[in-house]
Amino acid sequence: MVIMMAVTVLVFSSCSIMCKKKSVLKDTKWSAEETEFIADVGNAKRVITLELLTDKDFRLTNMYVVPSHPAMYMNADGTVDVIPGHSSVYMEEGTYKFNGSKLVLTTTEGLKKEYEYRDGTLLGEGLPGSHVVFHRED
């Protein structure tokens, strides 16, 4: 009887370990790109990188790149200066929850961002009025 109980416990525990879902997102890195037209400048690019560091912590990095562009004025000698391109980086950190179809990020400041997980991509809001598609980096 004791042996039968031990075997039953072993079977159930091994089955529960095998059936436990592994996090699809843990230790993954995702990226998305957006472009925004800026009059007199051209297309500025925003590169977003989402790193899911553990099974609960994330880092979201936004890098904005503005290309070099001609100045909006002409010098007295008829030349036009070139304004050099520049970039800036903004980083957010916090925790996330994932339920299989929805990823919810909560920043350390308490802001929430939601992304839909569909067909191996993450879909969410980008610049106002636009959506971004994150693709997993390998």
C-alpha positions in Angstrom: 0.0 0.0 0.0 2.8 2.4 0.9 4.6 1.6 -2.4 1.4 2.2 -4.4 1.0 5.6 -2.7 4.6 6.5 -3.4 4.3 5.6 -7.0 1.1 7.6 -7.3 2.7 10.7 -5.8 5.7 10.4 -8.1 3.5 10.1 -11.2 1.4 13.1 -10.2 4.4 15.2 -9.3 6.3 14.4 -12.5 3.2 15.1 -14.6 2.6 18.4 -12.9 6.2 19.4 -13.5 6.0 18.5 -17.2 2.6 20.2 -17.6 3.7 23.5 -16.0 3.8 26.1 -18.7 7.1 27.8 -19.3 6.9 31.5 -19.7 7.0 32.4 -23.4 8.3 35.9 -22.6 10.9 35.4 -19.9 14.4 36.4 -21.0 13.3 37.7 -24.4 14.0 40.9 -26.2 11.5 42.7 -28.6 11.9 45.6 -30.9 9.7 47.9 -32.9 10.3 50.9 -35.1 8.2 53.9 -36.0 8.8 56.9 -38.2 7.3 60.3 -37.8 7.3 63.0 -40.5 8.5 66.3 -39.2 8.1 69.3 -41.5 11.4 70.9 -42.6 13.3 68.0 -41.0 12.2 64.8 -42.7 11.5 61.4 -41.1 12.4 61.0 -37.4 12.8 57.4 -36.3 11.8 55.9 -32.9 13.3 52.6 -32.0 11.6 50.8 -29.1 13.3 47.9 -27.3 11.4 45.9 -24.7 13.5 43.5 -22.6 11.6 41.0 -20.4 14.4 40.4 -18.0 12.9 37.9 -15.6 9.4 36.4 -15.2 8.2 39.7 -13.8 10.7 42.6 -14.5 11.0 44.6 -17.8 13.0 47.5 -19.3 11.6 49.6 -22.1 14.0 51.8 -24.0 12.9 54.5 -26.5 15.5 55.9 -28.8 14.5 58.9 -30.9 16.7 59.7 -33.9 16.3 63.0 -35.8 18.4 63.2 -39.0 20.5 66.1 -40.0 18.6 68.6 -42.0 18.9 72.1 -43.7 18.2 75.1 -41.5 15.0 77.0 -42.1 16.9 80.2 -43.0 19.4 81.3 -45.6 22.6 83.0 -44.7 23.5 86.4 -46.2 25.9 84.8 -48.7 23.1 82.5 -50.0 24.2 79.3 -48.1 22.1 77.2 -45.9 23.4 75.7 -42.7 22.9 72.1 -41.9 21.6 71.3 -38.5 23.3 68.1 -37.3 21.1 65.1 -36.4 20.7 64.1 -32.8 19.2 61.3 -30.8 17.9 60.9 -27.3 17.2 57.8 -25.1 14.4 57.4 -22.6 14.2 54.3 -20.4 11.4 52.9 -18.2 11.5 49.9 -15.9 9.0 48.1 -13.9 7.1 44.8 -13.7 4.9 42.9 -16.1 2.1 40.4 -16.1 1.3 38.1 -18.9 -1.9 35.9 -19.2 -1.2 34.2 -22.5 -2.7 36.9 -24.8 -2.2 40.2 -23.0 1.0 41.7 -21.6 0.6 44.5 -19.1 3.6 46.6 -18.2 3.5 48.6 -15.0 6.3 51.2 -14.7 7.9 52.1 -11.4 6.0 55.4 -11.6 2.7 53.4 -11.8 1.9 53.9 -15.5 0.4 51.0 -17.3 0.9 49.9 -20.9 -0.9 47.0 -22.6 0.2 44.9 -25.5 -1.6 42.1 -27.2 0.4 38.9 -27.9 -0.7 37.4 -31.2 1.1 35.2 -33.7 4.5 35.6 -32.0 4.3 39.4 -32.0 3.3 42.1 -29.5 0.9 44.8 -30.7 0.3 48.0 -28.8 0.0 51.8 -29.0 2.9 53.7 -30.3 3.0 57.4 -31.1 -0.4 59.1 -30.6 -2.8 57.6 -33.1 -0.5 54.8 -34.2 0.2 51.2 -33.3 3.5 49.4 -33.1 4.3 45.8 -33.8 7.1 44.3 -31.7 9.1 41.5 -33.2 11.1 39.1 -31.1 14.9 39.4 -31.5 16.9 36.1 -31.4 
